C-alpha cells in the first residue's frame, strides 16, 4: 500500500481533518475544516477538537519510534477561508444558560490538551508550525500561538476579542503570549480585545514570518528545510525554551478553570453578544460555501 492509499484509508478516523504526510521527511500536515466534509462554522466544535486530539496521540506515538536525532515537523493549517474562528460559542451559550459547568469544563480541558500538545511537540520533540492563511480569532489565535513557529499570509487578521462579551481567552493565550512578549503587553492585548493585521503582529513579535498571499506553503517548506540543516540545535532550543519560559499543563488547566467560572457568571447581555457572533459565523460560513460551490 503506498502512502496516498494509506492516507485515504485512515481519513475516516478524522472526518473534520485532512491529513497529508511525508513519512520519509517526517513532515505531517493537519488541515482543519476538511474541505471534503466541512459543514457549519469553522470553529473549534467538539468533533474537531476530538479529531485533533486523536491525530496528535496517534502521530506522537509514531514519532517517538523514529530514528534518534531526526527532527519531525507537524503543520497546523486550514482548508477553510479562515484559519479558525475560535471556541464553539453556540456550545458556550447553551452551557452557560443551563449553568452546566461539567460540559463547559470538559470542553475547555480538551482544548487545553490540544494546544499543549502542539506546544510540547506532541511529546515527541516535533517542531510545530501554524500556517495562518485566513483569520485566526480567539481560540484560533491561541492554537497558532501554541506552535513553535507561526507563518502567516498577508491579509489575515488575528486577535482575542473575547472581551466583547466580558470574557477572556482562557485556553492558553496568556501563557503562550508571555513566551513571546512581556506580561503587561499580553494582558493589554487580551483586555483591549483588538483584532490586528498579521503584519502588525509580526512587528510585535507575535508572528514569525509574513509572506504574500499564496506563498504560505512555500514559506513553511523553507522553515522545514532550514530546520533540517540544524536538527540537533533546533531540538535543543525547544528544551531551552521550556526551561527558560516553561508552560506547564497544570498551569493551563488551572487557568481554564478560572475561565469556566468566569463564563458561568455572564449575564444576558453578554450571551446575546455571543449569539450575535454565532449568527455572524453561520452567515460567513454560508457565504464561503456558496463561493466555493
Secondary structure, DSSP 4 states (H G I P E B T S, - for coil): --HHHHHHHHGGGGTT-EEEEETTTTEEEEEES-TTT--S-SSB-HHHHHHHHHHHHHHHHHHTTSPTTPPPEEEEEESSSSSB--B-HHHHHHHHHTT-HHHHHHHHHHHHHHHHHHHTGGGTTPEEEEEE-S-EETHHHHHHHTSSEEEEETT-EEE-GGGGGT---TTTHHHHHTTTS-HHHHHHHHHH--EEEHHHHHHHTS-SEEE-TT-HHHHHHHHHHHHHHTHHHHHHHHHHHHHHS---HHHHHHHHHHHHHHHTT--HHHHHHHHHHHHHHHHHHHHHHHHH-
